[in-house]
Amino acid sequence: MKNITLSAEERLIEQAREQARSRHTTLNHMFRDWLASLTADHERTQKIDALFARLDHADAGGKFSREDSNAR
Protein backbone atom coordinates (compact mmCIF):
# COMPACT_ATOMS: atom_id res chain seq x y z
CA MET A 1 0.00 0.00 0.00
CA LYS A 2 1.31 3.45 -0.90
CA ASN A 3 1.07 6.49 1.35
CA ILE A 4 -0.01 9.90 0.09
CA THR A 5 -0.20 13.29 1.74
CA LEU A 6 -3.25 15.51 1.39
CA SER A 7 -4.04 18.95 2.69
CA ALA A 8 -7.38 20.46 3.69
CA GLU A 9 -8.77 23.02 6.09
CA GLU A 10 -8.43 21.90 9.69
CA ARG A 11 -12.17 22.35 10.34
CA LEU A 12 -13.01 20.12 7.37
CA ILE A 13 -10.61 17.41 8.55
CA GLU A 14 -12.12 17.45 12.05
CA GLN A 15 -15.65 17.18 10.65
CA ALA A 16 -14.56 14.24 8.49
CA ARG A 17 -12.93 12.55 11.49
CA GLU A 18 -16.16 12.96 13.45
CA GLN A 19 -18.06 11.33 10.59
CA ALA A 20 -15.58 8.45 10.63
CA ARG A 21 -15.93 8.04 14.40
CA SER A 22 -19.72 7.99 14.12
CA ARG A 23 -19.36 5.20 11.55
CA HIS A 24 -16.89 3.29 13.76
CA THR A 25 -14.12 3.56 11.18
CA THR A 26 -11.15 5.76 10.36
CA LEU A 27 -10.77 8.71 8.05
CA ASN A 28 -8.13 6.72 6.20
CA HIS A 29 -10.56 3.83 5.63
CA MET A 30 -13.29 6.20 4.44
CA PHE A 31 -10.84 7.78 2.00
CA ARG A 32 -9.84 4.36 0.61
CA ASP A 33 -13.54 3.49 0.19
CA TRP A 34 -14.09 6.81 -1.62
CA LEU A 35 -11.16 6.11 -3.98
CA ALA A 36 -12.53 2.64 -4.74
CA SER A 37 -15.98 4.09 -5.44
CA LEU A 38 -14.53 6.80 -7.67
CA THR A 39 -12.62 4.21 -9.67
CA ALA A 40 -15.65 1.91 -9.96
CA ASP A 41 -17.81 4.80 -11.21
CA HIS A 42 -15.22 5.64 -13.86
CA GLU A 43 -14.95 2.01 -14.98
CA ARG A 44 -18.76 1.72 -15.18
CA THR A 45 -18.92 4.90 -17.27
CA GLN A 46 -16.28 3.56 -19.65
CA LYS A 47 -18.17 0.27 -20.06
CA ILE A 48 -21.45 2.09 -20.73
CA ASP A 49 -19.75 4.40 -23.25
CA ALA A 50 -18.23 1.38 -25.02
CA LEU A 51 -21.64 -0.32 -25.16
CA PHE A 52 -23.28 2.76 -26.69
CA ALA A 53 -20.45 3.01 -29.22
CA ARG A 54 -21.08 -0.63 -30.25
CA LEU A 55 -24.82 0.01 -30.49
CA ASP A 56 -24.45 3.30 -32.36
CA HIS A 57 -25.29 1.63 -35.66
CA ALA A 58 -28.55 0.16 -34.32
CA ASP A 59 -31.72 1.71 -35.75
CA ALA A 60 -35.13 1.21 -34.20
CA GLY A 61 -36.78 1.89 -37.55
CA GLY A 62 -38.30 5.27 -36.76
CA LYS A 63 -40.13 7.09 -34.03
CA PHE A 64 -42.76 5.40 -31.92
CA SER A 65 -45.89 6.91 -30.43
CA ARG A 66 -46.54 6.69 -26.71
CA GLU A 67 -49.14 4.00 -27.41
CA ASP A 68 -46.66 1.99 -29.50
CA SER A 69 -44.02 2.27 -26.79
CA ASN A 70 -46.41 1.10 -24.08
CA ALA A 71 -48.10 -1.67 -26.07
CA ARG A 72 -47.61 -5.12 -24.62
C-alpha positions, 0 to 999 in steps of 0.5 A: 500500500502506498502512502499519500499526503493531502491537505485540507482546512483543519475544520473540514478534517475534524468534521470528516474525522467525526463522521468516521468516528460515528461510523466506527471507522477511520478517516483513512478507511473512508478515503480508501472506500471513496477512492474505490468508489470513484474508480468503480464509477469511472470504470462503469462509465467507460463500459457504458460508453463502449456499449453505446459506441457498439450500439451506435449503428442500431436503428429502431426503424423510426419514431414510436408513439406513446401508445406503441411504446407502451403496447404489450 
